[in-house]
Amino acid sequence: MKNIRWQIFLGVILIALSTVLYLIHYGIFRDAHHIFIYMVGDIAFVP
């Protein structure tokens, strides 16, 4: 169980970091359409 705990923690940290970076990107460019197009493309490479 301890072995899985750090992996879950790392996953949560990476998701939070990704969210912060997407929010910064939106704050700078104000283009949600562009963000969602690339988000879908990035998620396609996850599996």
SVG drawing of the C-alpha trace seen along z (x, -y; Angstrom):
<svg xmlns="http://www.w3.org/2000/svg" viewBox="-13 -38 20 40">
<polyline fill="none" stroke="black" stroke-width="0.4" points="0.0,0.0 2.9,-2.4 4.3,-1.8 1.0,-2.9 0.6,-5.9 3.5,-7.9 2.3,-7.1 -1.2,-8.5 0.4,-11.5 2.6,-12.1 -0.4,-11.7 -2.4,-14.3 0.6,-16.7 1.0,-16.3 -2.8,-16.9 -2.7,-20.0 0.4,-21.3 -1.3,-20.7 -4.4,-22.6 -2.3,-25.6 -0.4,-25.7 -3.7,-25.6 -5.1,-28.4 -2.0,-30.5 -2.2,-29.8 -5.8,-30.9 -5.0,-34.0 -2.4,-35.1 -4.2,-34.2 -7.9,-34.0 -8.4,-31.3 -10.3,-28.3 -10.9,-26.7 -7.2,-26.4 -6.6,-25.0 -9.3,-22.3 -8.2,-21.2 -4.6,-20.6 -6.0,-19.0 -7.9,-16.4 -4.8,-15.8 -2.7,-15.3 -5.2,-13.0 -5.2,-10.9 -1.6,-9.9 -2.2,-8.8 -3.2,-5.2"/>
</svg>
